[in-house]
Amino acid sequence: MNGRIAQGFARRLSSYDAAAIAQTQIAARLAKWVKPLVSPGSRILELGHGTGLFTHHLARLSPDEVWLNDLIAPLPMIRWPAASRIHAAGGDAAGLRFPDRLDLIASTSMLQWLDNPRALLGKAATALRADGILAVTSFGPDNFPELGAAGLTDGAPSYRDAAGLCRDLPDSMTVIAAWDEDIPVIFPNAQALFAHLRATGVNGLMAGQLSVPRLRALMAQMNRQGTITLTYRPSYCIAAKSCALSRHSPLKGGLSCPSRPRLS
């Protein structure tokens, strides 16, 4: 799977940001929750930084040290505070040696591509200091339902809704908040929708599902509907290590650790 993922996204790095409408919203949403939970001078690891949609939010936290991991993407061009030390940690996140005593481990829109996200979340929990934060997003099992209705999938092996992400956490983690969302993206026609999938690298991971004649027939059928909606269904999970509260809180705006501010 990693080879296909690398090839699919490597070809689309230059077009990704302009097309990543939902992913940009997801990164901003997660960053809003993370900001009051992480103090300046923290040690941070981001898994799957991609083009830096979430990474630029990390720079605003004035961290002491940041490790940035991605399977294929180069380090994002981001202006960091002068005191921040930035380390490249490229390669497969599953095989990465994590720094220890981290204050924050974050990942957006990446876990669904892993064969075993539970193992990675367990590894992340081990690398966190006591009361450290794990903040991740994935996509739910019914991501892109419009494509599913047409008999297509985007090829990700490990979809998780918010409750599924919570279940994948080790017992050392306590959920602060977990929720699911719908992000509908509207296209004027099927050509624009499939161009969007190509620009974000997803189209390459659907290779082989459609012959050219079937693709043309499907696009003609979709165009008869007028405007077309593609629904992203992101899932979020934010958890703290060694918090005294109950571990399970699968609702938006869930439990907060007593020592940490709560978002309204």
Secondary structure as UniProt FT lines:
FT   HELIX           2..10
FT   TURN            11..12
FT   HELIX           13..19
FT   HELIX           21..34
FT   HELIX           35..37
FT   TURN            40..41
FT   STRAND          43..47
FT   TURN            50..51
FT   TURN            53..54
FT   HELIX           55..59
FT   TURN            60..61
FT   STRAND          65..69
FT   TURN            82..83
FT   STRAND          85..88
FT   HELIX           93..95
FT   STRAND          102..107
FT   HELIX           111..113
FT   HELIX           117..127
FT   STRAND          128..139
FT   TURN            141..142
FT   HELIX           145..149
FT   TURN            150..151
FT   HELIX           162..168
FT   TURN            171..172
FT   STRAND          173..180
FT   STRAND          183..187
FT   HELIX           190..199
FT   TURN            200..202
FT   HELIX           203..206
FT   TURN            207..208
FT   HELIX           212..223
FT   TURN            224..225
FT   STRAND          228..232
FT   STRAND          234..241
FT   TURN            252..253
FT   TURN            258..259
//
